[in-house]
Every structure is written in structure tokens, then in C-alpha cells.
């Protein structure tokens, strides 16, 4: 089982979009049984009295435009123990990475930024500030495709004839 945790600041836009985009990709490729995919926040801003807010409506709507549902997802906070639980902890920007390292007590290793898999040292566009959920979707989709390619290229998941399915 390949365990992937996507992380952003509040866990209501970018990281849940990544969670559900990757879940959709692995389902369409018939390999979802090989994955555990989740998302979390570095902050508690979207968590009140232990209950996280749902995915931000414009993020949910952007996913829905692509036929992806995220029903029931609520923000949760990254925990120190997540470093041991997951194989990949993938942040959306450099600030996420710094906070992930602070929370988990680990630098590097399992921690990376999503677009690094696409050969880019760029952040996933934050729609909270830009309102461009379409661009965020494109960034996340590019990163998730590249992550799956990386997992195939490194032998973590078996290579298929058409990995773009």
C-alpha cells in the first residue's frame, strides 16, 4: 500500500483538490487498491472545536466540473505521527514544507512539494488569493500525473502500457 498525504495551509482548497484528483486518477487506472490517499492542514484555522470545515465551495465546484466529488471531506491537521504513517508527505508551497518539517520534526526525506515531481520548483497556485481554481486544478493535475509517472519510473507501482489512462 502506497500512502500519500497532501498538505496545504487550511486543507480546504489545494490539498483536498490534490487528494481527490489523485484518487480519481488511480481509480480510472484500476490501481486504487494500491493506494491510501488523504490530505491535511498545517494550521488549525479551518478546524473549530475539533471539527474541520468542508472543502471550500469554489474548490468543490472546480472538482465537480471535472466529474470529481469530494463529499464528506473535512479539514484535519497534520500530526507528528503522520511522518511515520505515510510514505509521501506532499506540500503545495515552500511555507507548507517549512511547517510540515516543524510539525513532524523531519526535514526532507518523505517531504516534498507536488510540482517537484513535474521538474518544477513552483508552488501550486493558491486560489484563496487568486480565485483561479481552474489554474490550481491544472497545477495539481500536472503534479499528480508527474507523481504517478515518478512512482512507475522508480518501480513503486508497476509500469502499464498506457500510464495516461
VMD Tcl script that builds the backbone (N, CA, C; Angstrom):
set m [mol new atoms 495]
animate dup $m
set s [atomselect $m all]
$s set {name element resname resid chain x y z} {
  {N N UNK 1 A 0.852 -1.185 0.000}
  {CA C UNK 1 A 0.000 0.000 0.000}
  {C C UNK 1 A 0.891 1.239 0.000}
  {N N UNK 2 A 0.640 2.127 -0.960}
  {CA C UNK 2 A 1.369 3.386 -1.077}
  {C C UNK 2 A 0.533 4.455 -0.392}
  {N N UNK 3 A 1.093 5.061 0.650}
  {CA C UNK 3 A 0.346 6.023 1.461}
  {C C UNK 3 A 0.839 7.442 1.169}
  {N N UNK 4 A -0.085 8.277 0.668}
  {CA C UNK 4 A 0.247 9.644 0.261}
  {C C UNK 4 A -0.629 10.621 1.030}
  {N N UNK 5 A 0.016 11.635 1.625}
  {CA C UNK 5 A -0.700 12.691 2.327}
  {C C UNK 5 A -0.346 14.025 1.683}
  {N N UNK 6 A -1.364 14.706 1.150}
  {CA C UNK 6 A -1.191 16.030 0.576}
  {C C UNK 6 A -1.449 17.065 1.667}
  {N N UNK 7 A -0.642 18.129 1.690}
  {CA C UNK 7 A -0.740 19.103 2.761}
  {C C UNK 7 A -0.717 20.522 2.210}
  {N N UNK 8 A -1.621 21.358 2.738}
  {CA C UNK 8 A -1.597 22.798 2.468}
  {C C UNK 8 A -1.903 23.520 3.776}
  {N N UNK 9 A -2.115 24.812 3.714}
  {CA C UNK 9 A -2.304 25.599 4.927}
  {C C UNK 9 A -3.597 25.235 5.673}
  {N N UNK 10 A -4.735 25.252 4.966}
  {CA C UNK 10 A -6.014 25.069 5.645}
  {C C UNK 10 A -6.743 23.773 5.378}
  {N N UNK 11 A -6.318 23.018 4.360}
  {CA C UNK 11 A -6.940 21.760 3.978}
  {C C UNK 11 A -8.382 21.942 3.515}
  {N N UNK 12 A -8.639 23.069 2.825}
  {CA C UNK 12 A -9.974 23.266 2.262}
  {C C UNK 12 A -9.936 23.574 0.767}
  {N N UNK 13 A -8.737 23.800 0.198}
  {CA C UNK 13 A -8.629 24.098 -1.236}
  {C C UNK 13 A -7.623 23.169 -1.918}
  {N N UNK 14 A -6.338 23.514 -1.842}
  {CA C UNK 14 A -5.319 22.835 -2.640}
  {C C UNK 14 A -5.111 21.372 -2.253}
  {N N UNK 15 A -4.901 21.075 -0.976}
  {CA C UNK 15 A -4.609 19.679 -0.626}
  {C C UNK 15 A -5.809 18.755 -0.835}
  {N N UNK 16 A -7.052 19.167 -0.521}
  {CA C UNK 16 A -8.148 18.250 -0.862}
  {C C UNK 16 A -8.336 18.107 -2.370}
  {N N UNK 17 A -8.046 19.182 -3.135}
  {CA C UNK 17 A -8.119 19.036 -4.590}
  {C C UNK 17 A -7.114 17.974 -5.037}
  {N N UNK 18 A -5.898 18.018 -4.497}
  {CA C UNK 18 A -4.878 17.018 -4.851}
  {C C UNK 18 A -5.320 15.621 -4.424}
  {N N UNK 19 A -5.864 15.513 -3.222}
  {CA C UNK 19 A -6.341 14.215 -2.726}
  {C C UNK 19 A -7.344 13.600 -3.691}
  {N N UNK 20 A -8.339 14.366 -4.075}
  {CA C UNK 20 A -9.413 13.803 -4.894}
  {C C UNK 20 A -9.047 13.679 -6.369}
  {N N UNK 21 A -8.177 14.534 -6.865}
  {CA C UNK 21 A -7.689 14.370 -8.237}
  {C C UNK 21 A -6.872 13.090 -8.342}
  {N N UNK 22 A -5.972 12.852 -7.387}
  {CA C UNK 22 A -5.172 11.625 -7.447}
  {C C UNK 22 A -6.051 10.389 -7.233}
  {N N UNK 23 A -7.005 10.458 -6.323}
  {CA C UNK 23 A -7.927 9.324 -6.128}
  {C C UNK 23 A -8.658 9.006 -7.434}
  {N N UNK 24 A -9.089 10.052 -8.148}
  {CA C UNK 24 A -9.777 9.862 -9.421}
  {C C UNK 24 A -8.843 9.211 -10.447}
  {N N UNK 25 A -7.604 9.685 -10.513}
  {CA C UNK 25 A -6.638 9.133 -11.476}
  {C C UNK 25 A -6.366 7.652 -11.217}
  {N N UNK 26 A -6.117 7.293 -9.959}
  {CA C UNK 26 A -5.781 5.890 -9.681}
  {C C UNK 26 A -6.998 4.981 -9.842}
  {N N UNK 27 A -8.192 5.527 -9.609}
  {CA C UNK 27 A -9.411 4.748 -9.837}
  {C C UNK 27 A -9.575 4.464 -11.329}
  {N N UNK 28 A -9.393 5.497 -12.146}
  {CA C UNK 28 A -9.524 5.326 -13.598}
  {C C UNK 28 A -8.464 4.387 -14.159}
  {N N UNK 29 A -7.315 4.298 -13.498}
  {CA C UNK 29 A -6.243 3.408 -13.954}
  {C C UNK 29 A -6.361 2.010 -13.349}
  {N N UNK 30 A -7.364 1.807 -12.497}
  {CA C UNK 30 A -7.590 0.496 -11.908}
  {C C UNK 30 A -6.555 0.096 -10.859}
  {N N UNK 31 A -5.939 1.071 -10.229}
  {CA C UNK 31 A -4.897 0.770 -9.237}
  {C C UNK 31 A -5.205 1.385 -7.863}
  {N N UNK 32 A -6.456 1.782 -7.642}
  {CA C UNK 32 A -6.808 2.445 -6.381}
  {C C UNK 32 A -6.570 1.557 -5.168}
  {N N UNK 33 A -6.626 0.236 -5.367}
  {CA C UNK 33 A -6.397 -0.683 -4.244}
  {C C UNK 33 A -4.953 -0.670 -3.756}
  {N N UNK 34 A -4.065 -0.022 -4.497}
  {CA C UNK 34 A -2.657 0.062 -4.105}
  {C C UNK 34 A -2.347 1.333 -3.316}
  {N N UNK 35 A -3.372 2.184 -3.102}
  {CA C UNK 35 A -3.134 3.498 -2.520}
  {C C UNK 35 A -4.011 3.793 -1.313}
  {N N UNK 36 A -3.437 4.564 -0.406}
  {CA C UNK 36 A -4.185 5.275 0.624}
  {C C UNK 36 A -3.818 6.742 0.406}
  {N N UNK 37 A -4.814 7.562 0.109}
  {CA C UNK 37 A -4.581 8.961 -0.239}
  {C C UNK 37 A -5.446 9.831 0.665}
  {N N UNK 38 A -4.819 10.822 1.295}
  {CA C UNK 38 A -5.531 11.718 2.201}
  {C C UNK 38 A -4.926 13.112 2.104}
  {N N UNK 39 A -5.471 14.045 2.877}
  {CA C UNK 39 A -4.921 15.401 2.909}
  {C C UNK 39 A -5.092 15.987 4.301}
  {N N UNK 40 A -4.269 17.010 4.583}
  {CA C UNK 40 A -4.278 17.631 5.902}
  {C C UNK 40 A -3.804 19.075 5.805}
  {N N UNK 41 A -3.936 19.793 6.921}
  {CA C UNK 41 A -3.553 21.198 7.022}
  {C C UNK 41 A -2.361 21.358 7.950}
  {N N UNK 42 A -1.598 22.423 7.728}
  {CA C UNK 42 A -0.541 22.756 8.677}
  {C C UNK 42 A -1.088 23.659 9.782}
  {N N UNK 43 A -2.245 24.279 9.572}
  {CA C UNK 43 A -2.825 25.176 10.568}
  {C C UNK 43 A -4.127 24.594 11.109}
  {N N UNK 44 A -4.666 25.264 12.114}
  {CA C UNK 44 A -5.979 24.878 12.658}
  {C C UNK 44 A -7.044 25.913 12.302}
  {N N UNK 45 A -6.718 26.810 11.390}
  {CA C UNK 45 A -7.644 27.898 11.055}
  {C C UNK 45 A -9.002 27.423 10.550}
  {N N UNK 46 A -9.034 26.279 9.917}
  {CA C UNK 46 A -10.294 25.764 9.356}
  {C C UNK 46 A -10.873 24.623 10.198}
  {N N UNK 47 A -10.399 24.525 11.444}
  {CA C UNK 47 A -10.862 23.467 12.347}
  {C C UNK 47 A -11.379 24.146 13.615}
  {N N UNK 48 A -12.635 23.922 13.929}
  {CA C UNK 48 A -13.280 24.568 15.067}
  {C C UNK 48 A -13.817 23.518 16.017}
  {N N UNK 49 A -13.390 23.594 17.287}
  {CA C UNK 49 A -13.838 22.628 18.302}
  {C C UNK 49 A -13.651 21.194 17.821}
  {N N UNK 50 A -12.525 20.963 17.132}
  {CA C UNK 50 A -12.206 19.615 16.668}
  {C C UNK 50 A -12.898 19.195 15.390}
  {N N UNK 51 A -13.704 20.061 14.800}
  {CA C UNK 51 A -14.428 19.718 13.561}
  {C C UNK 51 A -13.927 20.618 12.444}
  {N N UNK 52 A -13.416 20.000 11.394}
  {CA C UNK 52 A -12.893 20.754 10.267}
  {C C UNK 52 A -13.978 21.234 9.333}
  {N N UNK 53 A -13.700 22.358 8.702}
  {CA C UNK 53 A -14.610 22.864 7.676}
  {C C UNK 53 A -14.572 21.957 6.452}
  {N N UNK 54 A -15.661 21.924 5.684}
  {CA C UNK 54 A -15.657 21.149 4.441}
  {C C UNK 54 A -14.806 21.839 3.381}
  {N N UNK 55 A -14.613 21.145 2.271}
  {CA C UNK 55 A -13.884 21.711 1.138}
  {C C UNK 55 A -14.576 23.019 0.737}
  {N N UNK 56 A -13.764 24.040 0.506}
  {CA C UNK 56 A -14.263 25.368 0.146}
  {C C UNK 56 A -15.131 25.249 -1.112}
  {N N UNK 57 A -16.345 25.839 -1.111}
  {CA C UNK 57 A -17.272 25.636 -2.238}
  {C C UNK 57 A -16.680 25.851 -3.638}
  {N N UNK 58 A -15.899 26.912 -3.901}
  {CA C UNK 58 A -15.352 27.027 -5.264}
  {C C UNK 58 A -14.379 25.892 -5.620}
  {N N UNK 59 A -13.659 25.354 -4.649}
  {CA C UNK 59 A -12.772 24.211 -4.915}
  {C C UNK 59 A -13.613 22.974 -5.222}
  {N N UNK 60 A -14.665 22.783 -4.435}
  {CA C UNK 60 A -15.584 21.656 -4.667}
  {C C UNK 60 A -16.222 21.768 -6.047}
  {N N UNK 61 A -16.601 22.992 -6.432}
  {CA C UNK 61 A -17.225 23.211 -7.739}
  {C C UNK 61 A -16.244 22.961 -8.888}
  {N N UNK 62 A -14.979 23.335 -8.701}
  {CA C UNK 62 A -13.978 23.080 -9.744}
  {C C UNK 62 A -13.767 21.579 -9.916}
  {N N UNK 63 A -13.697 20.854 -8.821}
  {CA C UNK 63 A -13.580 19.388 -8.914}
  {C C UNK 63 A -14.799 18.815 -9.642}
  {N N UNK 64 A -15.980 19.283 -9.288}
  {CA C UNK 64 A -17.215 18.789 -9.900}
  {C C UNK 64 A -17.238 19.045 -11.404}
  {N N UNK 65 A -16.662 20.165 -11.855}
  {CA C UNK 65 A -16.594 20.448 -13.301}
  {C C UNK 65 A -15.818 19.357 -14.041}
  {N N UNK 66 A -14.976 18.656 -13.316}
  {CA C UNK 66 A -14.169 17.576 -13.909}
  {C C UNK 66 A -14.711 16.199 -13.518}
  {N N UNK 67 A -15.912 16.170 -12.976}
  {CA C UNK 67 A -16.550 14.910 -12.618}
  {C C UNK 67 A -16.006 14.273 -11.355}
  {N N UNK 68 A -15.407 15.074 -10.477}
  {CA C UNK 68 A -14.808 14.549 -9.249}
  {C C UNK 68 A -15.590 15.070 -8.051}
  {N N UNK 69 A -15.955 14.146 -7.162}
  {CA C UNK 69 A -16.692 14.502 -5.945}
  {C C UNK 69 A -15.753 14.437 -4.740}
  {N N UNK 70 A -16.063 15.251 -3.749}
  {CA C UNK 70 A -15.270 15.250 -2.506}
  {C C UNK 70 A -16.179 15.263 -1.285}
  {N N UNK 71 A -17.328 14.636 -1.419}
  {CA C UNK 71 A -18.321 14.612 -0.348}
  {C C UNK 71 A -17.709 14.105 0.958}
  {N N UNK 72 A -18.068 14.768 2.034}
  {CA C UNK 72 A -17.681 14.306 3.362}
  {C C UNK 72 A -16.300 14.729 3.824}
  {N N UNK 73 A -15.484 15.277 2.934}
  {CA C UNK 73 A -14.133 15.691 3.316}
  {C C UNK 73 A -14.215 16.913 4.226}
  {N N UNK 74 A -13.516 16.840 5.347}
  {CA C UNK 74 A -13.408 17.960 6.275}
  {C C UNK 74 A -11.947 18.161 6.622}
  {N N UNK 75 A -11.579 19.385 6.899}
  {CA C UNK 75 A -10.189 19.718 7.222}
  {C C UNK 75 A -9.733 18.969 8.476}
  {N N UNK 76 A -8.505 18.465 8.399}
  {CA C UNK 76 A -7.835 17.854 9.549}
  {C C UNK 76 A -6.421 18.426 9.603}
  {N N UNK 77 A -5.823 18.379 10.786}
  {CA C UNK 77 A -4.479 18.924 10.917}
  {C C UNK 77 A -3.437 17.818 10.838}
  {N N UNK 78 A -2.321 18.143 10.195}
  {CA C UNK 78 A -1.149 17.274 10.144}
  {C C UNK 78 A -0.675 16.995 11.563}
  {N N UNK 79 A -0.296 15.744 11.813}
  {CA C UNK 79 A 0.225 15.348 13.114}
  {C C UNK 79 A 1.664 14.863 12.961}
  {N N UNK 80 A 2.421 14.959 14.007}
  {CA C UNK 80 A 3.805 14.477 14.023}
  {C C UNK 80 A 3.858 13.016 13.564}
  {N N UNK 81 A 2.914 12.203 14.014}
  {CA C UNK 81 A 2.887 10.771 13.691}
  {C C UNK 81 A 2.623 10.488 12.221}
  {N N UNK 82 A 2.115 11.480 11.480}
  {CA C UNK 82 A 1.849 11.274 10.055}
  {C C UNK 82 A 3.133 10.989 9.275}
  {N N UNK 83 A 4.261 11.478 9.779}
  {CA C UNK 83 A 5.530 11.217 9.084}
  {C C UNK 83 A 5.808 9.711 9.046}
  {N N UNK 84 A 5.503 9.020 10.113}
  {CA C UNK 84 A 5.717 7.568 10.155}
  {C C UNK 84 A 4.606 6.810 9.444}
  {N N UNK 85 A 3.415 7.352 9.424}
  {CA C UNK 85 A 2.261 6.665 8.821}
  {C C UNK 85 A 2.289 6.682 7.294}
  {N N UNK 86 A 2.723 7.793 6.701}
  {CA C UNK 86 A 2.666 7.964 5.247}
  {C C UNK 86 A 4.031 7.798 4.600}
  {N N UNK 87 A 4.026 7.342 3.330}
  {CA C UNK 87 A 5.257 7.195 2.552}
  {C C UNK 87 A 5.675 8.510 1.915}
  {N N UNK 88 A 4.690 9.348 1.565}
  {CA C UNK 88 A 4.933 10.620 0.897}
  {C C UNK 88 A 4.094 11.684 1.581}
  {N N UNK 89 A 4.745 12.766 2.020}
  {CA C UNK 89 A 4.056 13.938 2.556}
  {C C UNK 89 A 4.343 15.065 1.567}
  {N N UNK 90 A 3.303 15.492 0.856}
  {CA C UNK 90 A 3.496 16.372 -0.291}
  {C C UNK 90 A 2.807 17.711 -0.055}
  {N N UNK 91 A 3.633 18.756 0.038}
  {CA C UNK 91 A 3.133 20.102 0.269}
  {C C UNK 91 A 2.880 20.842 -1.026}
  {N N UNK 92 A 2.159 21.940 -0.895}
  {CA C UNK 92 A 1.775 22.741 -2.054}
  {C C UNK 92 A 2.691 23.943 -2.280}
  {N N UNK 93 A 3.403 24.387 -1.233}
  {CA C UNK 93 A 4.316 25.525 -1.382}
  {C C UNK 93 A 5.412 25.452 -0.325}
  {N N UNK 94 A 6.376 26.350 -0.433}
  {CA C UNK 94 A 7.544 26.329 0.458}
  {C C UNK 94 A 7.159 26.558 1.915}
  {N N UNK 95 A 6.174 27.408 2.178}
  {CA C UNK 95 A 5.734 27.629 3.559}
  {C C UNK 95 A 5.129 26.351 4.133}
  {N N UNK 96 A 4.367 25.621 3.311}
  {CA C UNK 96 A 3.837 24.328 3.767}
  {C C UNK 96 A 4.979 23.412 4.174}
  {N N UNK 97 A 6.024 23.367 3.349}
  {CA C UNK 97 A 7.169 22.491 3.625}
  {C C UNK 97 A 7.802 22.861 4.968}
  {N N UNK 98 A 8.044 24.143 5.189}
  {CA C UNK 98 A 8.635 24.577 6.469}
  {C C UNK 98 A 7.750 24.163 7.640}
  {N N UNK 99 A 6.444 24.359 7.514}
  {CA C UNK 99 A 5.530 23.984 8.592}
  {C C UNK 99 A 5.438 22.470 8.771}
  {N N UNK 100 A 5.492 21.723 7.672}
  {CA C UNK 100 A 5.481 20.259 7.754}
  {C C UNK 100 A 6.717 19.775 8.503}
  {N N UNK 101 A 7.863 20.358 8.188}
  {CA C UNK 101 A 9.105 19.974 8.864}
  {C C UNK 101 A 9.049 20.317 10.353}
  {N N UNK 102 A 8.472 21.471 10.673}
  {CA C UNK 102 A 8.337 21.870 12.074}
  {C C UNK 102 A 7.403 20.919 12.823}
  {N N UNK 103 A 6.266 20.602 12.233}
  {CA C UNK 103 A 5.272 19.753 12.893}
  {C C UNK 103 A 5.780 18.322 13.047}
  {N N UNK 104 A 6.388 17.769 11.999}
  {CA C UNK 104 A 6.821 16.360 12.051}
  {C C UNK 104 A 8.183 16.176 12.707}
  {N N UNK 105 A 8.977 17.250 12.749}
  {CA C UNK 105 A 10.334 17.125 13.296}
  {C C UNK 105 A 11.307 16.508 12.310}
  {N N UNK 106 A 10.932 16.433 11.030}
  {CA C UNK 106 A 11.775 15.846 9.984}
  {C C UNK 106 A 11.990 16.847 8.858}
  {N N UNK 107 A 13.184 16.801 8.260}
  {CA C UNK 107 A 13.496 17.617 7.076}
  {C C UNK 107 A 13.712 16.671 5.904}
  {N N UNK 108 A 13.181 17.066 4.748}
  {CA C UNK 108 A 13.401 16.249 3.551}
  {C C UNK 108 A 12.819 14.859 3.702}
  {N N UNK 109 A 13.545 13.891 3.180}
  {CA C UNK 109 A 13.071 12.506 3.263}
  {C C UNK 109 A 11.766 12.320 2.528}
  {N N UNK 110 A 10.718 12.055 3.253}
  {CA C UNK 110 A 9.400 11.810 2.681}
  {C C UNK 110 A 8.681 13.100 2.284}
  {N N UNK 111 A 9.251 14.253 2.636}
  {CA C UNK 111 A 8.595 15.545 2.435}
  {C C UNK 111 A 9.050 16.184 1.121}
  {N N UNK 112 A 8.079 16.583 0.303}
  {CA C UNK 112 A 8.399 17.236 -0.973}
  {C C UNK 112 A 7.252 18.148 -1.376}
  {N N UNK 113 A 7.511 18.974 -2.404}
  {CA C UNK 113 A 6.454 19.792 -2.996}
  {C C UNK 113 A 5.918 19.070 -4.229}
  {N N UNK 114 A 4.637 19.188 -4.469}
  {CA C UNK 114 A 3.995 18.441 -5.546}
  {C C UNK 114 A 4.614 18.698 -6.912}
  {N N UNK 115 A 4.860 19.945 -7.255}
  {CA C UNK 115 A 5.360 20.222 -8.602}
  {C C UNK 115 A 6.823 19.821 -8.799}
  {N N UNK 116 A 7.523 19.437 -7.734}
  {CA C UNK 116 A 8.877 18.889 -7.895}
  {C C UNK 116 A 8.840 17.647 -8.775}
  {N N UNK 117 A 7.755 16.876 -8.687}
  {CA C UNK 117 A 7.635 15.660 -9.497}
  {C C UNK 117 A 7.513 15.988 -10.976}
  {N N UNK 118 A 7.095 17.211 -11.283}
  {CA C UNK 118 A 6.990 17.667 -12.674}
  {C C UNK 118 A 8.242 18.429 -13.096}
  {N N UNK 119 A 9.294 18.380 -12.266}
  {CA C UNK 119 A 10.541 19.051 -12.584}
  {C C UNK 119 A 10.489 20.554 -12.373}
  {N N UNK 120 A 9.521 21.004 -11.581}
  {CA C UNK 120 A 9.357 22.442 -11.323}
  {C C UNK 120 A 9.532 22.728 -9.839}
  {N N UNK 121 A 10.170 23.826 -9.526}
  {CA C UNK 121 A 10.318 24.257 -8.139}
  {C C UNK 121 A 9.288 25.337 -7.832}
  {N N UNK 122 A 8.064 25.130 -8.332}
  {CA C UNK 122 A 6.998 26.116 -8.201}
  {C C UNK 122 A 5.972 25.666 -7.171}
  {N N UNK 123 A 5.260 26.647 -6.646}
  {CA C UNK 123 A 4.146 26.375 -5.744}
  {C C UNK 123 A 2.889 26.080 -6.558}
  {N N UNK 124 A 2.000 25.321 -5.958}
  {CA C UNK 124 A 0.661 25.174 -6.526}
  {C C UNK 124 A -0.042 26.513 -6.304}
  {N N UNK 125 A -0.592 27.072 -7.345}
  {CA C UNK 125 A -1.283 28.354 -7.255}
  {C C UNK 125 A -2.342 28.300 -6.154}
  {N N UNK 126 A -2.324 29.286 -5.253}
  {CA C UNK 126 A -3.259 29.306 -4.128}
  {C C UNK 126 A -4.519 30.082 -4.508}
  {N N UNK 127 A -5.629 29.376 -4.731}
  {CA C UNK 127 A -6.849 30.041 -5.182}
  {C C UNK 127 A -7.500 30.899 -4.103}
  {N N UNK 128 A -7.075 30.721 -2.855}
  {CA C UNK 128 A -7.624 31.545 -1.779}
  {C C UNK 128 A -7.353 33.019 -2.070}
  {N N UNK 129 A -6.187 33.278 -2.701}
  {CA C UNK 129 A -5.777 34.645 -3.001}
  {C C UNK 129 A -6.070 35.047 -4.444}
  {N N UNK 130 A -6.071 34.071 -5.352}
  {CA C UNK 130 A -6.231 34.396 -6.773}
  {C C UNK 130 A -7.656 34.201 -7.286}
  {N N UNK 131 A -8.436 33.381 -6.606}
  {CA C UNK 131 A -9.779 32.972 -7.052}
  {C C UNK 131 A -9.737 32.196 -8.365}
  {N N UNK 132 A -8.557 31.744 -8.780}
  {CA C UNK 132 A -8.409 30.989 -10.029}
  {C C UNK 132 A -8.308 29.495 -9.715}
  {N N UNK 133 A -9.437 28.912 -9.375}
  {CA C UNK 133 A -9.487 27.495 -9.037}
  {C C UNK 133 A -9.163 26.638 -10.251}
  {N N UNK 134 A -9.412 27.173 -11.458}
  {CA C UNK 134 A -9.075 26.442 -12.671}
  {C C UNK 134 A -7.557 26.288 -12.811}
  {N N UNK 135 A -6.805 27.330 -12.485}
  {CA C UNK 135 A -5.340 27.239 -12.565}
  {C C UNK 135 A -4.813 26.289 -11.493}
  {N N UNK 136 A -5.388 26.364 -10.301}
  {CA C UNK 136 A -4.991 25.437 -9.235}
  {C C UNK 136 A -5.247 24.004 -9.677}
  {N N UNK 137 A -6.406 23.761 -10.268}
  {CA C UNK 137 A -6.721 22.415 -10.758}
  {C C UNK 137 A -5.661 21.950 -11.758}
  {N N UNK 138 A -5.311 22.814 -12.704}
  {CA C UNK 138 A -4.306 22.456 -13.713}
  {C C UNK 138 A -2.953 22.146 -13.072}
  {N N UNK 139 A -2.536 22.976 -12.107}
  {CA C UNK 139 A -1.265 22.742 -11.398}
  {C C UNK 139 A -1.289 21.391 -10.683}
  {N N UNK 140 A -2.376 21.142 -9.961}
  {CA C UNK 140 A -2.484 19.898 -9.186}
  {C C UNK 140 A -2.524 18.701 -10.125}
  {N N UNK 141 A -3.283 18.802 -11.204}
  {CA C UNK 141 A -3.371 17.699 -12.160}
  {C C UNK 141 A -1.987 17.388 -12.743}
  {N N UNK 142 A -1.252 18.436 -13.119}
  {CA C UNK 142 A 0.103 18.241 -13.641}
  {C C UNK 142 A 0.992 17.544 -12.602}
  {N N UNK 143 A 0.921 17.999 -11.366}
  {CA C UNK 143 A 1.723 17.394 -10.304}
  {C C UNK 143 A 1.342 15.949 -10.031}
  {N N UNK 144 A 0.057 15.653 -10.042}
  {CA C UNK 144 A -0.394 14.282 -9.778}
  {C C UNK 144 A 0.000 13.328 -10.906}
  {N N UNK 145 A -0.122 13.778 -12.159}
  {CA C UNK 145 A 0.343 12.956 -13.288}
  {C C UNK 145 A 1.839 12.667 -13.142}
  {N N UNK 146 A 2.600 13.705 -12.805}
  {CA C UNK 146 A 4.048 13.546 -12.656}
  {C C UNK 146 A 4.385 12.638 -11.468}
  {N N UNK 147 A 3.628 12.734 -10.389}
  {CA C UNK 147 A 3.840 11.857 -9.233}
  {C C UNK 147 A 3.620 10.403 -9.628}
  {N N UNK 148 A 2.539 10.123 -10.341}
  {CA C UNK 148 A 2.284 8.744 -10.775}
  {C C UNK 148 A 3.385 8.251 -11.717}
  {N N UNK 149 A 3.842 9.115 -12.604}
  {CA C UNK 149 A 4.946 8.740 -13.501}
  {C C UNK 149 A 6.192 8.427 -12.674}
  {N N UNK 150 A 6.496 9.247 -11.685}
  {CA C UNK 150 A 7.637 9.011 -10.799}
  {C C UNK 150 A 7.500 7.652 -10.087}
  {N N UNK 151 A 6.307 7.354 -9.604}
  {CA C UNK 151 A 6.089 6.080 -8.902}
  {C C UNK 151 A 6.281 4.897 -9.846}
  {N N UNK 152 A 5.896 5.060 -11.100}
  {CA C UNK 152 A 6.122 3.999 -12.092}
  {C C UNK 152 A 7.603 3.900 -12.451}
  {N N UNK 153 A 8.215 5.051 -12.728}
  {CA C UNK 153 A 9.620 5.069 -13.145}
  {C C UNK 153 A 10.553 4.500 -12.080}
  {N N UNK 154 A 10.186 4.661 -10.825}
  {CA C UNK 154 A 11.018 4.154 -9.730}
  {C C UNK 154 A 10.606 2.752 -9.282}
  {N N UNK 155 A 9.588 2.175 -9.953}
  {CA C UNK 155 A 9.178 0.806 -9.660}
  {C C UNK 155 A 8.283 0.655 -8.444}
  {N N UNK 156 A 7.821 1.769 -7.876}
  {CA C UNK 156 A 6.934 1.690 -6.715}
  {C C UNK 156 A 5.595 1.084 -7.131}
  {N N UNK 157 A 5.099 1.466 -8.327}
  {CA C UNK 157 A 3.927 0.809 -8.902}
  {C C UNK 157 A 4.344 0.252 -10.254}
  {N N UNK 158 A 3.770 -0.879 -10.640}
  {CA C UNK 158 A 4.154 -1.488 -11.914}
  {C C UNK 158 A 3.828 -0.581 -13.091}
  {N N UNK 159 A 4.709 -0.568 -14.080}
  {CA C UNK 159 A 4.507 0.224 -15.292}
  {C C UNK 159 A 3.417 -0.430 -16.131}
  {N N UNK 160 A 2.529 0.391 -16.676}
  {CA C UNK 160 A 1.471 -0.099 -17.558}
  {C C UNK 160 A 1.737 0.380 -18.964}
  {N N UNK 161 A 1.099 -0.261 -19.929}
  {CA C UNK 161 A 1.280 0.136 -21.321}
  {C C UNK 161 A 0.892 1.586 -21.568}
  {N N UNK 162 A -0.199 2.036 -20.935}
  {CA C UNK 162 A -0.648 3.401 -21.137}
  {C C UNK 162 A -0.896 4.065 -19.776}
  {N N UNK 163 A 0.154 4.636 -19.157}
  {CA C UNK 163 A 0.002 5.223 -17.837}
  {C C UNK 163 A -0.869 6.474 -17.811}
  {N N UNK 164 A -1.227 7.008 -18.969}
  {CA C UNK 164 A -2.056 8.210 -19.005}
  {C C UNK 164 A -3.545 7.892 -18.914}
  {N N UNK 165 A -3.921 6.626 -18.840}
  {CA C UNK 165 A -5.348 6.253 -18.780}
  {C C UNK 165 A -6.053 6.938 -17.647}
}
mol reanalyze $m
mol bondsrecalc $m
mol representation Tube
mol addrep $m
